Amino acid sequence: MARNVACLALAAFMLGGCDATRNASMNPKDRQGRAEAASMPVEAWSLDGDPLYRPMQDSRFHQEQVDKLREAAAIAIEDPTDIDAIIWMGRRNAYIGRYNRSIEIYSMGLELHPDNPRLLRHRGHRHLTTRQLDKALADFKAAARHSELMPDRVEQDGMPNRAGIPLTTTKWNIQYHLGLTYYLMGRLEEADRSLERCKRLSRHDDQIVACTYWRWLTAMQRNRQTEAVALLEPINREMEIIENSQYHRLLLLFKGEMDRDEIQTTDERSVLSADVQSATTGYGLAMWMRFNGNMDGSNRLLNSIVASSSWPAFGHIAAEAELAIQSRGFDHETWATQFEDPYIIDMP
């Protein structure tokens, strides 16, 4: 298995610098943009069965990530068992849209380091990206079990924020992504439990707003308006937000302390772009509209998100799930039965 990791590391040096790139000005909505996107490999299938092509990227960003992938690969060639090198090879492959290669690398790493929570957490993330929700759930639950007695550790950012401060930890990321996976699968009670654990692990305002955002949506989906209101009490404009400004603004909107026009001005008008922030804000705004009785407006926005090229974004996946539930006439309990859970015994 170590030899296989080394082979993948060598393959990283074979990557071209522009095999999945575009000019920053290319519009994925126009005919040429759609044709170019469709020429890329299929990396996943949407929750409705549509092909999801490897994202087109700005050429400069792509080359930067390829260079950093090669740095990680050089370490892996010297020591194929180096867990940090394996993780960074997986992360850099994902950053250039090679999600299945990323999963393959993490799986090889888990052959060398069985039950390692960090490898499980990162593989779970890419199972989530590729809509393999049952596999994502298995990874995150296993990561939670195997990390329970281990000390937590700060997780370094692959794309540092403007302050250059890593804000999350391994255990926080496990619970956050576990809660999100449960939410997308319609298992709302379990989603709330994981996101509540996530909140307890939070040390920064960015973490608090991320957990609170998905917990608020979970509470509203469960028709627990009183709980939803209580979740918003600590949220205010003075919070020190470095990364998650979209979640923060949406929570202020939900609380009635930010006007909808402020949200639309910054994000809704560009929701058809490949910008992850647009899908994130678009989904939150669509659900706010739905909870306030504007079903038509909500559906228009959800469909706009799904038609966009930002499919790796959590907001895009959530929009797919919401529309799939609605089109099938399911409730969340019925939707949850569409997925297989490889673990019969739930985590405590």
C-alpha positions in Angstrom: 0.0 0.0 0.0 2.9 2.4 0.7 4.1 1.7 -2.8 0.7 2.7 -4.1 0.9 6.0 -2.2 4.3 6.6 -3.7 2.9 5.9 -7.2 0.2 8.4 -6.7 2.8 10.9 -5.5 4.8 10.4 -8.6 1.7 10.8 -10.7 1.3 14.3 -9.2 4.4 15.4 -11.0 2.7 14.4 -14.3 -0.1 16.9 -13.8 -0.3 19.6 -16.4 -0.7 23.1 -15.2 -3.8 23.9 -17.3 -5.7 20.6 -17.7 -8.8 21.9 -15.8 -8.5 25.7 -16.1 -10.3 28.6 -17.5 -9.8 32.3 -17.8 -11.2 34.1 -14.8 -13.6 35.9 -17.1 -15.2 32.8 -18.6 -18.9 32.7 -17.8 -20.1 29.1 -17.0 -23.6 30.1 -17.9 -22.9 30.9 -21.6 -22.9 28.3 -24.4 -19.1 28.1 -24.6 -18.8 27.8 -20.8 -21.3 25.0 -20.7 -19.6 23.1 -23.5 -16.2 23.5 -21.9 -17.6 22.3 -18.5 -19.2 19.3 -20.1 -15.9 18.3 -21.7 -14.4 17.8 -18.2 -14.5 14.4 -16.4 -17.6 13.5 -14.4 -16.6 13.7 -10.7 -20.0 13.0 -9.2 -23.8 12.6 -9.7 -26.3 15.0 -8.2 -29.0 13.8 -5.8 -31.3 13.8 -8.9 -28.9 11.7 -11.0 -27.4 14.5 -13.2 -23.7 14.4 -14.0 -21.5 16.8 -12.1 -18.3 17.7 -14.1 -15.0 18.6 -12.7 -15.1 22.3 -12.0 -13.4 24.7 -14.3 -10.9 26.9 -12.5 -8.9 30.1 -12.8 -5.6 29.1 -14.3 -3.5 30.9 -11.7 -5.3 29.3 -8.8 -5.1 25.9 -10.5 -1.3 26.2 -11.0 -0.8 27.3 -7.4 -2.6 24.2 -6.1 -0.7 21.9 -8.5 2.6 23.3 -7.3 1.6 22.7 -3.7 0.4 19.2 -4.5 3.8 18.5 -5.9 5.4 19.7 -2.7 3.2 17.2 -0.7 4.0 14.5 -3.3 7.7 15.0 -2.9 7.4 14.3 0.9 5.2 11.2 0.2 7.8 9.9 -2.3 10.4 10.0 0.5 8.1 8.5 3.1 4.8 7.1 1.7 3.6 6.5 5.3 3.8 10.2 6.2 0.2 10.9 7.3 0.5 14.7 6.8 1.8 14.3 3.3 -1.1 11.8 2.5 -3.7 14.3 3.8 -2.2 17.2 1.9 -2.1 15.2 -1.3 -5.8 14.4 -0.8 -6.6 18.0 0.0 -4.7 19.5 -2.9 -6.3 17.1 -5.4 -9.7 18.1 -4.1 -8.8 21.8 -4.5 -8.2 21.2 -8.2 -11.5 19.3 -8.5 -10.1 15.8 -8.5 -12.4 14.6 -5.8 -12.3 10.9 -6.7 -8.5 10.9 -6.7 -8.7 12.6 -3.3 -10.9 9.8 -1.9 -8.6 7.2 -3.4 -5.6 8.8 -1.6 -7.4 8.9 1.7 -8.5 5.3 1.3 -4.9 4.2 0.7 -3.8 6.2 3.7 -6.4 4.4 5.8 -4.9 1.1 4.7 -1.6 2.3 6.2 -3.2 4.1 9.2 -6.5 2.2 10.0 -9.2 4.2 11.8 -7.2 7.4 11.8 -9.8 10.2 12.6 -8.1 12.8 10.4 -8.1 10.6 7.3 -11.7 9.5 8.0 -12.7 13.2 8.5 -11.2 14.3 5.2 -12.4 11.3 3.2 -15.9 11.9 4.6 -15.8 15.5 3.4 -15.1 14.3 -0.2 -17.7 11.6 0.1 -20.0 14.4 1.0 -18.9 16.5 -1.9 -19.5 13.6 -4.3 -23.0 13.0 -2.9 -22.1 9.6 -1.4 -23.9 10.5 1.8 -24.0 7.0 3.2 -20.3 6.7 2.9 -19.7 10.2 4.3 -21.9 9.3 7.3 -19.9 6.1 7.9 -16.6 8.0 7.8 -17.7 10.8 10.1 -19.2 8.5 12.7 -16.1 6.3 12.7 -13.9 9.5 13.0 -16.0 10.6 16.0 -15.6 7.3 17.7 -11.9 6.9 17.1 -11.1 10.6 18.1 -13.1 10.5 21.3 -10.2 9.7 23.6 -7.6 11.6 21.6 -6.5 15.2 22.2 -8.0 17.7 19.8 -5.7 19.5 17.4 -5.9 22.6 15.3 -6.5 21.9 11.6 -4.3 23.9 9.3 -6.0 25.8 6.4 -5.4 24.7 2.9 -6.5 28.2 1.7 -5.7 30.5 4.6 -8.2 33.2 5.7 -7.4 36.9 5.5 -6.1 36.8 9.1 -3.9 33.8 8.5 -5.4 32.1 11.6 -6.6 28.5 11.5 -10.0 28.5 13.2 -11.1 24.9 13.4 -10.0 21.7 15.0 -10.2 18.0 14.0 -13.0 17.2 16.4 -15.0 20.3 15.5 -14.8 19.5 11.8 -15.9 15.9 12.5 -19.0 17.0 14.4 -19.8 19.9 11.9 -19.6 17.7 8.9 -21.4 14.9 10.7 -24.3 17.2 11.6 -24.4 18.6 8.0 -24.5 15.0 6.6 -27.4 14.1 8.9 -29.2 17.3 7.8 -28.8 16.5 4.1 -30.1 13.0 4.8 -33.2 14.3 6.6 -32.1 12.8 9.9 -32.9 16.1 11.7 -32.8 15.0 15.4 -29.4 13.5 14.9 -28.3 16.5 13.0 -29.2 18.7 15.9 -27.3 16.5 18.4 -24.1 16.6 16.3 -24.3 20.4 15.7 -24.9 21.0 19.4 -21.7 19.0 20.1 -20.1 21.2 17.4 -21.2 24.3 19.2 -19.6 23.1 22.5 -16.3 22.6 20.7 -16.4 26.1 19.2 -13.7 28.6 20.3 -14.2 31.3 17.7 -17.2 33.3 16.5 -16.8 31.9 13.0 -17.3 28.4 14.4 -20.4 29.5 16.4 -22.2 31.1 13.5 -21.5 28.0 11.3 -23.0 25.6 13.8 -25.8 27.9 14.7 -26.8 28.4 11.0 -27.4 24.7 10.4 -29.0 24.2 13.8 -31.4 27.0 13.0 -32.3 25.4 9.7 -32.7 22.1 11.4 -35.0 23.5 14.1 -37.1 25.2 11.5 -37.4 22.1 9.4 -38.7 20.3 12.5 -41.2 23.1 13.1 -39.5 24.1 16.4 -39.8 27.8 16.1 -39.2 28.5 19.8 -35.9 26.6 19.7 -34.9 28.4 16.5 -35.5 31.8 18.1 -33.5 30.8 21.2 -30.6 29.8 19.0 -30.4 33.3 17.5 -30.2 35.1 20.9 -26.3 35.2 21.1 -25.9 36.3 17.5 -25.1 40.0 17.0 -23.4 42.4 14.6 -20.4 42.8 16.9 -19.2 39.2 16.5 -15.6 38.9 15.3 -16.1 37.1 11.9 -13.1 36.3 9.8 -14.4 33.6 7.4 -18.1 32.9 7.7 -19.6 36.3 6.9 -22.3 34.6 4.8 -23.6 32.5 7.8 -23.3 35.6 10.0 -25.3 37.8 7.7 -28.0 35.1 7.2 -28.4 34.6 10.9 -28.8 38.4 11.4 -31.5 38.2 8.6 -33.2 35.3 10.4 -33.1 37.3 13.6 -34.6 40.4 11.9 -31.5 42.5 12.5 -30.4 42.7 8.8 -32.6 43.6 5.8 -33.1 41.2 3.0 -31.9 43.8 0.5 -28.5 43.7 2.2 -28.3 40.0 1.6 -29.5 40.2 -2.0 -27.1 43.1 -2.9 -24.1 41.1 -2.0 -24.9 37.6 -3.1 -28.3 36.8 -4.6 -27.6 38.7 -7.8 -24.6 36.5 -8.5 -26.1 33.2 -7.4 -25.6 31.7 -10.9 -21.9 32.2 -10.7 -19.5 29.5 -9.6 -18.9 31.3 -6.4 -19.4 29.1 -3.3 -20.5 32.0 -1.2 -23.4 32.7 -3.6 -24.7 29.1 -3.3 -24.3 29.3 0.5 -26.2 32.6 0.8 -28.6 31.6 -1.9 -29.7 28.5 0.0 -30.1 30.3 3.3 -32.1 33.0 1.7 -34.3 30.5 -0.2 -35.1 28.6 3.0 -35.8 31.9 4.9 -38.3 32.7 2.1 -39.8 29.3 2.4 -40.3 29.5 6.2 -41.9 32.9 5.6 -44.5 31.4 3.1 -42.9 32.5 -0.2 -42.7 29.0 -1.7 -42.5 30.3 -5.3 -39.7 32.6 -4.7 -37.9 30.0 -2.6 -38.2 27.4 -5.4 -37.0 29.8 -8.1 -33.8 30.5 -6.0 -33.2 26.8 -5.2 -33.5 26.0 -8.9 -31.1 28.8 -9.8 -28.6 27.4 -7.3 -28.9 23.9 -8.8 -28.5 25.3 -12.3 -25.2 26.9 -11.3 -21.7 25.4 -11.6 -21.0 25.7 -7.8 -21.9 22.1 -7.2 -19.2 21.3 -4.6 -20.7 24.0 -2.2 -22.7 22.8 0.7 -25.5 25.2 -0.2 -25.7 23.6 -3.6 -26.0 20.1 -2.1 -28.6 21.3 0.3 -30.6 22.9 -2.5 -30.5 19.6 -4.4 -31.8 17.8 -1.4 -34.6 20.2 -0.7 -35.8 20.1 -4.3 -35.5 16.3 -4.4 -37.6 15.9 -1.2 -40.2 18.3 -2.6 -40.4 16.7 -6.1 -41.0 13.3 -4.6 -43.5 14.4 -2.2 -41.4 13.1 0.7 -41.2 14.2 4.3 -37.7 14.2 5.9 -38.3 10.8 7.5 -39.1 9.2 4.1 -36.1 11.0 2.5 -33.9 9.5 5.2 -34.8 6.0 4.2 -33.3 6.5 0.7 -29.8 6.2 2.1 -28.1 3.2 3.6 -26.3 3.6 7.0 -23.4 1.1 7.2 -23.3 1.5 11.0 -26.3 0.0 12.9 -25.2 1.2 16.3 -25.2 5.0 16.5 -22.5 6.9 18.3 -23.3 7.9 21.9 
